[in-house]
Amino acid sequence: MTDTQTAPDLRAAAREMHDAGLCVLPIKADGSKAPAVRSWTPYKLTRSTPNEHDDWFGGDRSQGIAVVYGAVSGAVEMIEFEGLAVREGLLEAATEIMEASGLAEPWNAVLGGWATESPSGGRHYRVRVEGAEVPGNTKLASRLAREDEYTDEERQRLREKPGSRIVRVLIETRGEGGYGLVEPSGGSVHASGRPYVRIAGGPASIPVLDGDTVAAIRDVCRMLDRLPRPEPARTAPRPAAPRPDGTLRPGDDFEARASWEHILRGIFRPVTTRGSETYWGWADGVGGVKATTGRDEHDRLFVFATGSDFAPEVPYTKFGAYALLNHGGDHRAAARELARQDYGSRHLAAVGPRPSAPAPAAGPVSTAPRSEPAEDDQQDAAPEAGAETESDPKGFDYALTFGLPAAVRTPYDYRVTGRGVEVLSTSGENWLRVTFAPLVVTATFEDPEGDQYVELSWIDRSLGRPRTISRIVSRETAKRGRKLIETLGSAGLPAVEGDARAVEKWLAEFEAANVGRIPSEQLARWLGWQDDGTFVSSPEDGIKVDVPFEEQRGPARAHTRKGTLGGWKETVAHLEPFPVPRVAVAAALAAPLLKPLGINSFTLDISSRSTKGKTTALQVALSVWADPSEHASAMSNWRTTLYAIEKRLNLVRGLVTVFDETMAVTDDTLIDEVLYQLPMNHGKARSGGAFGNMLPWETILLSSGERPALSFTTSQGAAARILGTTIAPFGDGGGEAAAAARDGVLANHGQAGPEFIQYILSGLAQPNGREALKQRHRALVDEFRGGGDMTNRRAPMVAALVLAETLACGRGLLPYEPLGHDVWRGLFTAHNPTDNRPEMALDVLREYVAGHAHELYSASRGVMGERPPFSGWLGTLSSDKGVMKVALLPERVRKILADAGGYSLDAVVGSWVDAGYLETLKSQRPAHLVPRRFDGARAKCLVFTPEGIAFGGQDEAA
């Protein structure tokens, strides 16, 4: 601010906003935009007072001012268009779409209400939401940054991680739990030095709109998002390889010729078109814009509403949309119908010399009889022209060697012997080796997404005796010889890279010559819910299970059955007096309910410092679906890597996952990352789209250990996705019951889960079955809601466990009465832990320092020659320009936090640095460990700022 400028009257601004029912905060004048209070969390719940405003904004202190949005300010939400969005015309685009979709009046009220121009040229608009809760801060629209926009830091990140995405946020909101700077903030408050400027209205002129209207406005803003979206195969089928003869598949032809108006007729109507993009509303004209097409050259459909058959914000091709609307997502049925409508063109007859002998009749080897030839997802059926075969001179016995039907034959120009596969040379004078042992296709598979796989089998003699090895690979891999040899080389595939083309051609010829003879089966790539609505609880269910990762094979095999259901029920009868192991069993049964109820994955944590049955409780829960013994692989340990955990979670979609012994973890941040990522139902994004990128799952994670899982995390909101109890599972006198339960489930397991899921499937198959299940769950959610926000957020998870136990008891699977609702409340909903663990941990440290000041070394103690206390120096106390600063030894801090409640220093120190509670020194590694000299020694310490730990008479407010 120059000498000629008048200092802004922040006190008057605060009074104006307070009179309008808003909660205001002071902001530091250092460009950080951080609140100038020690903790602003209380102001998310209670408005600041005029007396506080006098303290904050009195005098001539250089500060900024901000508004806290959400319920504390009367349900006010701020919609922000970044300066970049304004410059690129997104504000004008949003206005045009609002007007075309019937939202012109409320949108103009927003634009003409209280509007602010930010220092970057952005626009801030406020709206008061009536009849609905204000959601948290939400990014509505973003795009990838262009290369010329990269900062030096972003370029460095790309050098370190080339696959990283650099994103520019365009439109976002500030809602519940958020705040935003307002005018007349200026000067050093913003990094640019420019001020916030009011351009319309003021706090008293904030428009009031109903929740549905505000949601429609947010939906329009979301339609301006330009981030690339993943395209699931069920909604946007992957393009198939071109046919050799150049003919079109029905789906490909439909994609080229059909119009969106024809496909969406009766569901959506076009509202307006801007450039190549068309915006759609409901066909009956009610409501605003609900979908877009033509966003880019791929012309995908994106739906932003939940009232249609389409999944929100998921890209659909024309063929994918047609298949969903007309054939329930069955791509095969859709392709057949399109072929009948003259889409696509038929296969031409095969060309080339073939023996004149007639082809032998094919036996019925398919899993189901067919009245017409097989079809893939987007093509019509291939006739069997040119499928004549000739037996090799040695008469190779495929039935005896590989268990194939007797009708399987060797293709023309090939022969198979015990030495391998050979092909006749072009001259017809000699045989050329293709493989070094017999190698054939023994089965074909299709998973519920329509992806195809083949099972390859060969004879291996590496152990000195012949044995058959079988592996399943994608059809794409089987058609690419080099990739096939790379994939299966370590498994002993009898081929070398130099013969890659010959191998891929042999496999294609063998399969083509035996169409209808090679068995075809359904394939599952994971356990649990499949995309076609079936549920695979075990590889023993009659559906082939082939997992994508080698590490998943052991846990998949562990999902097996042993003993009897009656034996298992007799075993779990021992649990009746013990609520905690019963809750664990309920969680195992609740896992398949997540999908029909629409609940994200969450964690049930059983922790205590006792040794009274935590592992046994998890074993009993796991026995619902799998072998819980230590030699099986279903029960995992926290001593592993993040990627290994993601692969373990990726095995299941609706089954429980168990990780024991949190104290075994080698890096506390691993549990932190897992607890943060688990509710997202997918793993971390990995650079370059590598295999293993964003692995999906759907599970309830059961965890146990001496330390609560929540003590490892700094993720805001993590407590809302974790149900935790510190009650010993079998109490003080339950040792005998625990031993009986453990022995019983080792002898009887894998029985209850399959029985329970059949009961659930039969219920879902009834008219309105899914809605009835949801209604029962909603009723329980309402019952378990309480006075606290955390209790309300955890209520859906508690309700899912209660519902699972109630259903299982009613079915007779559990030999006891359901737990009373008061018991559930006592275990979970009455407990209301905060999720601000860094602040909690710092409070512990502040209290300790206040009570142990005599353990802080100072210069005066050195002059007086004081001896160190019995426990050694806690740290040092020094003066810097009249300000007393506390520096603590990290190992002492680590022990204080662990003893106080299982807090992890490593889990909270990053948040302390971000909040400005610790001094940092760039020359140090890590930067937050700063050298201090005391008592003749030099040690690295955690040096706290006065905002972190104030000492003596200092004002602890920031």
N, C-alpha and C positions, 0 to 999 in steps of 0.2 A: 504494500500500500504506500503511495507517495504522500508527501507532506500536505499536498493540496486536497487529498481525498478525506472525506469524513468517515470516521470509524463507524461501522454498522452498529445500530442499537440492538444488540442481541437480546437484552432484557425485554424490550418492547416486542420483539419477534416472538420470544418465548411466551409472553403474556397473550399475544394474539392466538397462538396455536393452542395454548392451554384452554383459553376461552372457547375454542372450537372442539374441545374434547380430546385433544391429541396429547400424547406423551412425548416430551422432548428430552434430548441428551446433549451434553457438551461434547465437542469434538476437538481432538488435539490439533494444534496448528503446526504440524510437522509434515504434512503431505501424506500421512499414513491412513487418514480417514478413521482412525481408531477412536473409540469413546475415551474421553478424558476423565474417566472414573475407574476405580480399581476393578469393579465388576459391574457390568450393566445388566446381568441376568435378572436381578429383582425388578428392573423396569420393564421386563417382558410381561409382568403380571400386575404391577401397580404403577400408576402414573406418577411421574415426578411432581413435586409440589412447588408452589411459588417461592417458598423459603429456599428450597434447593436452587431454584433459578437465580435467586438473589446471590447465593454463594458462588454459583458457577459463572454467571455473566455480569456480576458487579465489577466496578472498577474498569481498568483499561487493559485487562488481560486479553491477549490475542488468541481467540478461540473460534471454533465453528459451532454450528447447531444442526441437529438432526432430529428426525421424527421416528419413533418406534411404531411400526405398523402391526396390524393384527387386532385382536380383541381388546388389548389394553388401550387402543386409540379409537374404540368404537367401531371395530371391524372395517378399518380403512386399509385399502390395498393400493400399492403404487405400481403402475405399468410404465416401464422405462424403455424407450427407443434409444439405443446407443447412437452417438454421433455418426458412427460408420453407417448405421441403418438409415439415418436421416439423409446422409449424403448419397446413399445408393437408392433412394426413392421408396424405401419400405413403408414409411409413414403414409405417403400418398397411395401406395398400393393397398395398405390396410384400409384406408378410408374408402377407397373405391369398392373394395369387396364388402365392407360393412354396409355401404349404401345399397349395393346390389342384393344383399341378403336380408334386407329389412331391419338392419340395425342402425340406420342412419340417425334416428332421433337420440337413442342412448349414447351412441358414439360421439355425436356432436355435443351432447351434454358433458361428456368426459373431456373433450378437447377444449370446451369453453369453461370448464370448472377451474380447479386450481392447477395451473401448468407452470413448469419451471424449465428454463434452459440451463443445462449443465455446462461446466467449463469446456467440455469436449464437443459441444454443439448438440448434445442429445436432448431428448424431451422426457420430462417426468410428469405423468398424469396420475391423479388420485381419484379413487372411487370408493364410496362407502357401500359395503355389501350387506344386503338385507335378507334375512331368512336363511342364511347359510354360513358355514365357517369359512374363514379366510385361510387358504392353504399356505404352506411355507413358501420361501423363496423358490421360484421356478424359472428355469431357462426355457423360453417358448420358441425361440428361433435362433439358429446359429448357422455358420458356414465355415468351411475350411479356409484357412488363411492362404492368400496367394504368396508366392515366393518373395515378391518384392515388398511384402509387408512384414517379413520375419524380423524379429529383433535379434541382437547378437546372442542373447541367451537362448532363444529358440533355435537358432542355427547350430549352436553348440549341442543342444539336446538332440537335434536330428543327426549330428555327427556321431553322438554316442548311441542313439537308438534310432536308426534310419526309418523304422516303420511307425514312428510316433505321429499322431495326428495333432496338428496345430490348429486350434479352433478360435474363431472370432464370434463372440456372443453378439447378437443383433437386437433381440428383444427379450426382456426378462421382467419378472415381478419381484417386488419386495412385499412379503406377506407376514404371516404369523412367525414371530421369532426373528424378524429382520428389521433393519433400520436403513434410512437413507438421508443424506445431507440435503439441506434446503437453504434457500436464500434467507438472510443476506450473507451466508458464509462466503469467504473470499480470501485473497492474499495467500499466505503460506498454508492455509487449510488444505488446498488442493495442490497437487504436485506441479500443475501448470502455472499456478499463481493467479489464474483467472477466477472470477466470482460465479456463483449461482445467481441467476437472474429470473425474477418472476415475469412471465409473459402473459398470464391470464389469471383472473380471479384471485382467490386466496383461500386460506383454511376454512373460512365460513361458507364458501361457495362450492364445497365438494359435493358432487351429485350423489344421490342415493339410488342404487339399482338393485333389483332382486338378484339372487344367486344364480338363477338360470341365465339371465341376460349377461351377467359378468362371465359366466362359463362360456357362453357363445362368443363373447369378445375374445376370450383367451384362445378358443378354438381357431378363430380367424387368424390370430397372430401365429399360432402353431403352423398354419398352412404356409407361412412364409419361410419356414425352416428349410435349409438347403444342405444339411449334412447328409452324406450318403447313408443309406439304410441297408442292413443285411437282408437278403432276399431268400426266405425259406423255400425249400423245394415244393412244399405243399401249396404255396400261394403263387410262386413264380417259378414254374418248372425250369430246370436247367436246359439250355438249348442242346438238343441231341446232335450227334455228329451227322453231317450230310450223308444222304444215301449215295452209294456208289453210282447208281444210274441217274442221279439228279432229280428223282421224283420227290414230291413234297409229302410230309406227314400231315394228317388232318389238323393237328394242333398248330403246326407251323403255318399252314395255309390260312387257318382261322385267324391267327395273330396278324397276318398281313391284310386280310380282307375285311374283317368285322369292324364295326364301329362301336364306340362306347355307348352312344345313344341307344343302339339296338340291345346291347347287353344289359344296360342298367334301366331299361324301360320298366316303369311301374315301381321302381325303388327310388331313383334319383332323377332330378330334372336339371338341365344346365341353367345356371343362374347368370353367369357372366364369363367372359373370356378376356384374359390379359396376356398379350403375346401368344405364346403357344400353349399356355396353361388355361384349362377350363375349370371353373368352380361349380360345384353341384350342391343342390339342396334337396330336401325330401320331395318326393313326387307330389305330395299333397300340399306343398307350399308352406307348411308349418315350420317355423324356425329359420335359422340362418344357413350359411354355407356349411356343409357337412363332409365334403370330399373334394379332391382335385384329381385331374388327369393332365398328361402332357407336360409334367414338370421338366423333363429333359427328353433326349432322343429315345429313351427306352419306353416312354409313354405308359408309365405304371399308374395304377389307381391307388390313391391313399385315402382312407376313410378316417375321419376324426371323431366320429360319434360312436356310441355303443348300442344303438337301437337297431342294428342290422345284422345280417349273417357274417359280415366282414369283421375281421380282427382290427382294432383301431391301430392306425399308424404303421401298418404292415403293407409293403408293396405287393400288388397283384398284377399279373399279366392278364391280357384279355382271356387267354385260355384258362388260367387259374381262376378268374372270376366266373367264367361260364361254368366250369366244372363244379365250383362251390354252389352256385345258385340253382343249377339244374340237376346235379348228380351227387350232391352232398360231399363234394370234394373228391369223388372217385374219378381219377384222371383216365383210367382205362375205359370206364363206361362213357365218359365224355367223348373220348376219341372215337369210340365205336359209333356213337350217335352222329358226330360230325361227319364221319365217313359216309353214313347213310344220307346225309344232307349234301353230298357231293363236294365236301371239303377234302383236299389232298388228292393224290393220284396213286393208283395201284402199282405194286411191284411188277417189273417186267420179268418174264421167264428167264432163268439162268442161261447163259450162253457158254458154249465150250464143249469139247468132246467128252463123252462119258460112255462107259460100257453099256452095251445094249441090254444086258441082263436086267430083268425087272427088280425093283427094290423089294427086299423082304418086308413082310407086314410088321408094323410096329406094335408091340404089346402095350397094354394099358398101364403105364408106370406113373402117370401124374397123380398128384395127391387128390385130385377131384376129376371126375369125368368131364369132358368138354364136348359140346355139340358143334364148335367152330374152332378154327385155328387160334393159337395164342396171339395176343397182341401186346406190344409194349405201350407205355403211357401215351405216346403221341403218334402211333403209326398203325396202319392197317395190317392185316395178317399176311405173312409170307407163304406162298404156296410151296409145296414140297417138290417142285420141279428141280431136277438136278440133284436130288438127295440120294440117288442110287449109290450103293457102297459095294465094296468088294473085300472079302475076308483076306487077311494077309497070309502068305504062304505057310507060315508056322501055325496058323489057326489059333492066334492068341486068345486066351480065355478071360475075357473081361469080367465075367460073372464070378469065376473062381478067385481071381486076383483082387478085384476091387468091389465085388458085390453088386455090379451093374446088371441090368436085365440081360437075358441071353440074346435078345435081338440087337444089342449094340454091335456095330461093325466098324472096321477100319476104313477111312476114306480112300478113295481111288488115288493112286500114285504114292501111297504110304504103306509101310509095313511096321509092325510092332513085334519085337522079340524080347527075350530076357535081357538082351544087351541094350535096348533102348528103342527110340523111334527113328526111322530112316525114311527119306523121301527119294523118289526116283529122279535122277538127273534129267536135265532138259534133253540130252541126247538119247535118253532111255537105255544107256549102256551100263550104268552102275548106280549103286545106292549111296546116298550122302547122309551122314549122321546128323540128327537134329538134337537128340538128347542122349544122355549116357545111361538112362534107365527108363522103363515105361513111365509115361506121364500122360494123364488123361483128365478130362472134366468128369467128375462123378456126381455133381448135383448143381442145379442153378437155384438161386434164391431171389426173392424180392422183399424188401422191407416195407413197412407201412407207408413210408414216404414215396414209394415207387422206385427207389434206387435198386439197381440190380447187382448181384454178386454171383460168383461161381466158386465151387469147391474144386480145387485141384488136388489130385492124389498121385503119388509116385512111390516107387520101390526104392528103399534106401538100404545100403549094405555097409554103412560106415562102422557099425558095431560088430561086423563079422558074420552077421546073419541077416536075411532079408526081413524087412518090416515095412508096413505101409504107413506113410505120413500123409496127412491131409491138412490143407490150409484153405481158408476162405479169403478171397480178395475181391475188390470191386471189379465190375466188368471193364471199367476204364483201365485199371491196372493190367488185367489180362490181355487187353488189346495193345499194350505198349510193352514190347519185349524187354527193353532195357530196364524200365521201371519194375517190371515183374521180377526180373533176376535180382535187381537190387533189393526188392522187398523180401523175397523168399530165399535169397542166397544163404543167409545164416541158418535157415531151416533145412538146408540140404537139397534145394532144387537142383536136379541133375542136368544143368545147362550152364553154358558160359556166355559171356556178353557178346562174343563174336557171332553166336548163333541166335541172337535175340530176335531178329526178323523172322527167322525160320521157325522159332518156337511160337511166336504169336500167330503165325500163319497156320501152324499145325493145330493149335488149340481152336482156332476159328473153324478150320475145316472139320475137325472132329465133332464139334458141337453142331455145325450145320448138317453134317451127314447123319446125325442121330437126334434130330428134332422129334419130340414126342416120345423118345426112348429114355433120355437122361432124366432122372427124377427132378421135379421142380417143387420147391417147398417155400413156406413162409420163413422169414428170417427176422430175428430181433437183435438189435445192436446194444440193447440195454435191458435191465429188468424193470418191471413196473408197467405203468401206462404206456401203451403204444399209440401212435398217431391215428390208428383206425378205431380206437376205443377199447381194444382188448387189453388184458392185463396179464403179464408174464411174471409170475412170482418166483419161478425156478426154472433152470434148464431142463427139469424133469416134466415140464408142463406139456410136452409134445411139440413145442416150437423150437426150432434150432436157435441157439443163442451164440452169437459170435461177437465178442466185444472188440472195440477198436484198439485197445491198449493191452499189451502183454501183462502189465501189472494188474489188470482187472480180472484176469482169468481165474486166479485163486479165489478172490472174494465171490465171483459169480458161481463157481463150483460149490462154495460153502453154503449157498442157498439151496439146501437139500432137505429131504425129509428123513426122519428116523423115529422109531417107536410108534406111538399111537396118540391120537388126540385125547383119548381118555386118560392116558398116562400123563400127558402134559397138564390137563385140567386138575388131576390129583396133585400135581406138583405145585401149581400156582395157588392152590387152596391154602398153602402155607403163608401166602402173602396177606391174607385178609386183615390181620391187625396192623399192617405196616403200610401207611399211605404212600411213602416215597417210591418203593419198588412197584406199587400198583400204578402210580403215575407214569413210571417208565414204561410199563406194559401198555398203558393207554396211549402213550406217545407212539409206540411201535404200531399200534392198530390205527392211529390217527393219520399216519403218513399217507396212505392212499386216499384220504379224504381231502387233502390239500387241493388237488386238481378240481374236483367237482365243486368245492366250496370257494375256489378262487383265492386261496391264501398262499402267500409266499413261504418259502422255506424259513424255518426258525430253529433255535437251539434250546434244548432242555439241559441245564447244567446241574449236576449233583456234586456238591463239594462239601468237604468237611475235613478237619485235621485228624479225625479218628480213622480207624481201619475197619469200621463196622459195616462192611457189605456194599461199598460203592460199586466195585467191579461186579459183584454178584448181581446187584440190581440191574446193571447193564446187560449181563449175560442172560438174565431171565427175559428182559425186553427183546433182545436180539433173537431169542429162541422162538419168538412168534413166526419168524421167517427163515431162520438160518441156524447153522451149527455154531453154537457160541463157545466151543472149546478153544483152548489156546493154540492147538495145532492147526485149527482151521484158520482161514484168512479173513473171515467176515468182521472180526473185531480188530480194530486198528489202534495204533498208539500215536500220541502227539509227537513222538520223536521221529520226525520225517520232514519232507520239504513241502512247500506250498503247491508246487506242480503235482506232486504225488497225491496230496490231499484232494486237489481239484479232480484228478483222474478217478480217485476213489468215489467222490461225490457224483461224478458223471456216470457212474455205473447204474444209478437208480433214478426212477421217476415215480415216486410214490412208495418207496420203502425207506425204512429207518437206516441211518448210518451211525456207527458207534466209534468214538475216539476216547480212549482211556488215558488217565494219568497226565493232566496238564503240566505237572512238575517235570515231566520228562522232556518237555520242549527245549530245544537248544537255543532258540531265538524267540524272545517274548513277542516280537512284532509279527511272528507267523500266526499266532492265535488271533492277534488284533486284525490281521488282514482277512483271515477266514471268517471271523464273526461279522466283519464289515461286508464281505462279498456274498456270504451265504444267502441273505434274503433277496439278492438280485437274481437268484436262480441261474447264474452262469459265472464262469471263471473270468480271470483277468484277460484283457485284450493283449495279444502278443504280436510283436512287430512282424510285418510282412505277411499277415494272414496265415501264419504257420499252422501246421497240424497241431491241434491242441489249443487253438485260439478261441477264447470265450466259451469254454466247455459248459454245456447246459446240465442242469440237474433239478430235482424236485424232491426234497427230503426233510425229515426232522432229524437234526443232529443231536445225538445223545453224547454228552461229555461228562467226565468225572475227573476229580483230582483234589489235592489238598487245598489248592488255591481256586477261588471262583474264577470262571472264565472271564467274567466282566472286569476283573482286576488287571487283565492284560491289555485292555483296549482303551484308546483315546477317541474312538469314533463317536461323534455326537449322535445320539439316538440309538446307540447299540443296545442300551438297556431295554428299549421297547421291543427288540426282536429276540430277547433272551428271557426264558423262564428259568429262574435259578432258585435252588433251595440249599441251605447249609445244615439241614436236619440229617442226622445219621440214618441211613436207610432202614437198618434193622434195630435201631435203638440200643439200649444197654443189655437187654436180655434176649436178643433175637439170634444169637449165634447158632443155635440148633436149627431154627427155621431157615436161616441163610444156607447152612450146609445142606439141608434137605432139598432146598430149592435148586442149589447149584448142581447137586448130583442128579436131580430129576430132569432138569433141562438138558443135561449132557446125554441122557438116554432117550429123551422125547423132545424133538424140536422140528420146526418147519411144517407143523400141522395146522396151527390155529390161523395163521395169516391167510393161506389159500382158502380155508373155509370161510373166513371173514369177508374176503374180497368177493367170493361168489355171492354171498348175502348182499353185499353192497351193489354188485352188478345187477342182481335181480331187482333190487329196489329202484335203481336208476332206469331200468328198462320199462318200468310202469309209467302210465300216463302222468306227466308232471312230476315224475320221480325225482329229478334233479332239483326242481324248485321246492318240493316238499322237504328234501334234505337241507337245502339252504334255509328254509323257513325255520326248521328246528334249530339250526345253528344261530340264526339271527335272534331268536327268542333267548337263547342262552347268552349270547353276547350282551343283550340288553340287561339280563339279570346280573352279569358279572361286571358291568360298568360301575364305576365308583366316583368318588369326589375328585380324585387326582387324575391329572393328564396321563401319567404313566399307567395307572390302572386301566384307564379307558383304552389305551393303545395296545395293551396286552390282552384285553378281554377276548378278542377273536381267537387268539391262540389257546387260551385257557378253555374257551367254549369248544374248540375242536377236540381237545383231549377229553373233556367231559362227555361230549357227544359220542366219541369213539367207545369209551367205556360203557356208556348207557346202551348203545347198540349191541355191543358184544355180550353184555350181561343179559339183555333181552333175548338174544339169540341162544343163550345157554353156553357160550364159549368161555365165560369167566364164571367160576363157581362161587361167586359172592355177590352181595348187593352193591350197587354203585356207591362210591364215596358221596357223602353229603356235601351239598354246595358250600356249607360253612367250612368244611375241611379244605376245599379248593381255595376258598378265599383266604384262609389262614396260611396256606402254602405260598400263594402267589399274589393275588390281587390286593391284599392288604399291605403287602410290602411294596414300598414305592421308592426304589433307589434312584438317585439322580444319575444322569448320564454325563455330567460334567466332571469326570474323574480327575482331570488335571487340577481343577480348582479345589476339589476335595482333598487331593493329596497335598497341595500347597497349604491348605488350612491346617492339616496335620503337622506340617513342618513349622508353620508359624507358631503354633501352640507349643511345640517342643522347644523351639529356640527361646520363646518367652520364659519358659520354665527352667532352662539350662544355660542362661546367659553366662554363668560362671565358667562354662566350658569353652568360651570364646577367647582366644588369645588376643591381646592388644598390646600396643607399645608401652602403656603404663604398667601392665603386668610384667613385661620384659624388664623394665627399669627396676621394678621392685624384686625381680628374681623369683617370681612365683613359680612353684612347681606345677607340672601338668596334672590335671585331675586323674583319678584312678582309671577312668575309662579312656584317657587320652584327650587331646584337644578336639573339640567338635569342628572348629574352624577358626577364623580370625575376624576381628572387628577393627575397621580402619575408617579414617575420616578423609573424605575427598571434597575439598572446597566447602567445608562445613557440613557436609552430608555424611552421616554414618552409614557404612555399607557392610553387609554381612556376607562373608565368604565361607562356604561349608565344604568339608571333605566329601567327595562323592560316595565313598564306601560307607561313611557314617549315615549319609542321607538314604542310601539304598537300604540299609538295615532298619532305620527308623520307619520308612514307608512300609517295608515288608511286615514288620512287627505290628504296625498300626492297623492293618486290615488287608494285607495282601496286595498293596499297591506296588507297581513296577516302575522304578525310576526311568528305565528305558522307554516305557510306554507313555510317560507324561512329559519328559524333558523337552521334546520337540514343541509341544504346545506352550510350555513355559517360555521358550525362546520366541515363538510367534507372538505371544502376548506381551513381550517386552519385560518379562519378569527376570530375565537373566542377561548379564552383559556378555558380549561375544568379542572375540579377537580373531580377525581373519587369518592371522599368521599361525594360529593354533589348529590342530586336528585332534578332536573336533573343536569347532570354534567356541563352544560354550564352556570349555574347561580352560580357565584363565590362571596363569601362574601367580601365586602369592607366596611371600616369604614371611615366616614367623618362627619364633623360638629357634633361630639358627638353622632352619631348614627351608627348602623351597618345594612347594607342592602345587599341583593343579587343583583348582577349586571351582565350585559353582558359585559365581559372584552374583548375588541378587541385587537388583535395583530396588530403590525405595518402594516402587509399586509392587514388587514381589514380596519382600520382607522389610517392613519399616522397623527401625530400632529406636528405642527410647521414646522421646516426646514427639517424634516426627508424625506429621499427619499422614495416615495411611491411605487416604483417598488420592486417586490419581488426578 
